[in-house]
Each structure stands twice: as C-alpha cells, then as structure tokens.
Amino acid sequence: MCLVTIAAYTGKLTSNSVVTKQPVPFNSLSELVQRTDYRWGIEKGTLQEYIFATSNLSDYQQYHKRAERTDGLAELLAGNFVLVTSAAFYRVKKLEHCRLAVVRDRLSQDTYTIHLQKDSPYTALFNQVLARATEHGLLDYLKRDWFLQESGCQDDETRVIPVSVELVKTAFIMAALGVLVAALVLMLERLLTRGETL
C-alpha cells in the first residue's frame, strides 16, 4: 500500500512539473479583429500592407483600419501586439526571440522576390532561369538546405519546471491531508457498517 502511494505521488509530482505552453488565444484574423485586448500592426511598404489596403473582405478592411504602420518588432516583444508579416521574417526573428508564436491562418502564399530596375534588360533572363529552377525543384532544394531552420529555443510545446523544496513540501502536506481524509472516511464507513450488523 505504501509503495503504491509513493509511486502515485511521484508520478503526480512529475506530471505537475511539466507545463504546456499557452497557445495563442485566437486562430485567425477574423477572431483577432473581434478582440479588444490586442493591438496590431502591418509592416510599412510590404505586400501585406497592400493586400489589406485593397481588399474587399470585411475582416481585412477592419484590420487595415485599426492597424498601426510600424516596423513592429519592439511592440511585438512587449506583448499584446500582433504583427502581420512574412513567414521569412518570423523564421529569422524566432532565432533570436523564442517567445514569438505564429497563427496558422495564412494571408498569402509565402513568396520570395528578386528586385530589378523597371524595364531592366535582365528581366526576361531572370524570369526564364527562375521558371526552370522552379520546374526542376532547385529552389525547393536550396530552400531546404540553406534556409534558416533551427532556432535556439527549447521545445515550443512544453517546458519543465525544476522541483523546488517548496513544491515538495506542499505536495507532502497535500498527501498527508489526503491520507487523513481517507482514514476519516474509512472509520466512518466502519462505524456505519458495524451499526447495521448489530
């Protein structure tokens, strides 16, 4: 009996020391615009800003109307701020700031561009080379091998809290109270069953 109690206590203590990461409290842009406890922004001069400015969707219009035009990282790290940005920006910043999280709602296809001057004589050549590289999977190969993939962050889902003396003391007090209540219930049950047999 004592061994079972110790095993149950140890298992419970261990499971309580693992804490799951709090998920983002919304899953989409439509859920975000309904909230009043978050501010949000759009990076200045980006594709995302253009999409929000020209969209006919009511959620996008509402987001654009209330959005701050910002570079965003400082506000994002301060908390209760949402920044619509590219996946590439997120991947790079996640390397330095483990607290960043992403909502799975996608605004647009994640694209990469090469900028040339207007009417550049190299435009046709770049288009041709990039089209062939895309067809043959070269861009996917390069992205897989060279794009930043590892962050220095611990597991995003859970973290372990070290067991402290206070936690162990509290657990023993709770276990003692549990044993005391169980003993009282057992004595009460014996008294009631003894009274019925007489």
Secondary structure in CASP SS format (residue, H / E / C, confidence):
PFRMAT SS
TARGET T0000
AUTHOR 0000-0000-0000
METHOD secondary structure of the structure
MODEL  1
M C 1.00
C H 1.00
L H 1.00
V H 1.00
T H 1.00
I H 1.00
A H 1.00
A H 1.00
Y H 1.00
T H 1.00
G H 1.00
K H 1.00
L H 1.00
T H 1.00
S H 1.00
N H 1.00
S C 1.00
V E 1.00
V E 1.00
T E 1.00
K C 1.00
Q C 1.00
P C 1.00
V C 1.00
P C 1.00
F C 1.00
N C 1.00
S C 1.00
L H 1.00
S H 1.00
E H 1.00
L H 1.00
V H 1.00
Q C 1.00
R C 1.00
T C 1.00
D C 1.00
Y C 1.00
R E 1.00
W E 1.00
G E 1.00
I E 1.00
E E 1.00
K C 1.00
G C 1.00
T C 1.00
L H 1.00
Q H 1.00
E H 1.00
Y H 1.00
I H 1.00
F H 1.00
A H 1.00
T H 1.00
S C 1.00
N C 1.00
L C 1.00
S H 1.00
D H 1.00
Y H 1.00
Q H 1.00
Q H 1.00
Y H 1.00
H H 1.00
K H 1.00
R H 1.00
A C 1.00
E E 1.00
R E 1.00
T E 1.00
D C 1.00
G C 1.00
L H 1.00
A H 1.00
E H 1.00
L H 1.00
L H 1.00
A H 1.00
G C 1.00
N C 1.00
F E 1.00
V E 1.00
L E 1.00
V E 1.00
T C 1.00
S C 1.00
A H 1.00
A H 1.00
F H 1.00
Y H 1.00
R H 1.00
V H 1.00
K H 1.00
K H 1.00
L H 1.00
E H 1.00
H C 1.00
C C 1.00
R C 1.00
L C 1.00
A C 1.00
V C 1.00
V C 1.00
R C 1.00
D C 1.00
R C 1.00
L C 1.00
S C 1.00
Q C 1.00
D C 1.00
T C 1.00
Y C 1.00
T C 1.00
I C 1.00
H C 1.00
L C 1.00
Q C 1.00
K C 1.00
D C 1.00
S C 1.00
P C 1.00
Y C 1.00
T H 1.00
A H 1.00
L H 1.00
F H 1.00
N H 1.00
Q H 1.00
V H 1.00
L H 1.00
A H 1.00
R H 1.00
A H 1.00
T H 1.00
E H 1.00
H C 1.00
G C 1.00
L H 1.00
L H 1.00
D H 1.00
Y H 1.00
L H 1.00
K H 1.00
R H 1.00
D H 1.00
W H 1.00
F C 1.00
L C 1.00
Q C 1.00
E C 1.00
S C 1.00
G C 1.00
C C 1.00
Q C 1.00
D C 1.00
D C 1.00
E C 1.00
T E 1.00
R E 1.00
V E 1.00
I C 1.00
P C 1.00
V C 1.00
S C 1.00
V H 1.00
E H 1.00
L H 1.00
V H 1.00
K H 1.00
T H 1.00
A H 1.00
F H 1.00
I H 1.00
M H 1.00
A H 1.00
A H 1.00
L H 1.00
G H 1.00
V H 1.00
L H 1.00
V H 1.00
A H 1.00
A H 1.00
L H 1.00
V H 1.00
L H 1.00
M H 1.00
L H 1.00
E H 1.00
R H 1.00
L H 1.00
L H 1.00
T H 1.00
R H 1.00
G H 1.00
E H 1.00
T H 1.00
L C 1.00
END
